[in-house]
Amino acid sequence: MLKHIALFLIAAFAIAQEPSIFDMMGGERSEKVIKKAPLQTIAPTNEPEINISETQIYQTVEPSQLIITTSNIPKEVYAGEIFKFGITANTQSNIVVDIKTTVLENENLKWLNKNLQWENIGNGIYKSEIFLEANSTEQKNTKITINLKRNGEFFQTANTTINLPSLKQIKSDQNYSHIVANSLEIKKHKTNKFDDKNLIMIVELVGKNTNITDFWLNDPAILKQGVDSVSGNFNSHSGFYFAIFTPEKTSLDFSYFNLKNKKLESFSLPVIVEDDEISTQIGLNPKQSKFEIYKDTAGYILLATSFILFLIKRNSIFLVLTLIFGAYGIYSYNPLGNAVLKKNVSIKILPTQNSSIFFTTENEEKVEILGERKDFKKVLLNDGKVGWVLKDDIIKN
């Protein structure tokens, strides 16, 4: 009997020490509830499995101090010159992170390589290079912000302020193109009729240690100008400069600042109107080309010859040739057909998204399709202008 009583007391004592679910809901034993670490102090791992314990899904990453350092900032540059410097981000944690970088810009400071690539050199240290272009001596410093991201979560931010190089102004002339470079080369240039009143010149430029998109002339005779189809990096940058002007202009004169000899170098490109199609991407009306005229003339002669031979000899072979030459003549006259442009369509100089716009339709306008390139079609307007529009801007007849 005593044995049974003792066993009962031991069991009752053990049950009394175990918290009740009702006690926990009432808050009397809240110290027993396991609290999770706040999300701000953790970053998820790359573990693809989801049917595993939570402790394996999340890895605690205590944010440590993020140290940003810069190196090789030049002490002095010319206004408009491209300069670079090294930047290092030390996470002080041996983990893999994604880095988002921001450089504070304004109208006098350009950040040129916004698709910044960081190299992981180990031990949580990352290195990269930043390319800038400053155009005012008033610009003294700028702020760089770095955000660390791991598996979709930002968990550390730091910034630093750097002192920019002192800027030397360039004693420019009236033909200054705003290009500062180690060298600038004219690969080719051509002039053709843009419309019934104006001419267009296309100049292919290649520069070293420069930004071709800066090319701009303060010339009142130029009605419209811009740079398109830029390619390469700043060590070797290329693009097409175009200028639209009246026929009274006899030459395109411009200069650039040569960083090697520290002086301006000048170019003078004569305005010589050529009849054939511009060999760059723009392409004016191909019907104005001498080659097209010769080709059409030859086609008409062959058509007439085959038809005359058919009438004389009554041979079906000459009838077939007549039909073939006739069909080709119709096709060559307008190979891609006519169409109608929508309202408010931007017509561009070149078949690129960032190309300059020289005309915008106010109403629907009939055009002739001359060619196509990827998402663009080359169209001939009623006034003789030729440009590029997106395919979606065309209403087919």
Buried (B, 14 or more C-beta within 10 A) or exposed (E): EEEEEEEEEEEEEEEEEEEEEEEEEEEEEEEEEEEEEEEEEBBBBEEEEEEEEEEEEBBEBEBEEBBBEBEEBEEEBBBBBBBBBEBBBBBEBEEEBEBBBBBEEEEBBBBBBEEBEBEEEEEBBBBBBBBBBBBBEEBEEBEBBBBBBBBEEEBBEBEBEBEBBEBEEBEBEEBBBBBBBBBBEEEEBBBBBBBEEBBBBBBBBBBBBBBBBBBBBEBEEBBBBBBBBBEEEBEBBBBBBBBBBEEEBEEBBBBBBBBEEEEBBEBEBEBEEBEBBBEBBBBBBBBBBEEBEEEBEEBEEBBEBBBEBBEEEEEEEBBEBBBEBBEBBEEEEEEBEEBEBBEEBBBBBBBBEEBBEBBEBEEEBEBBBBBBEEEBBBBBBEEBBBBBBBEEBBEEE
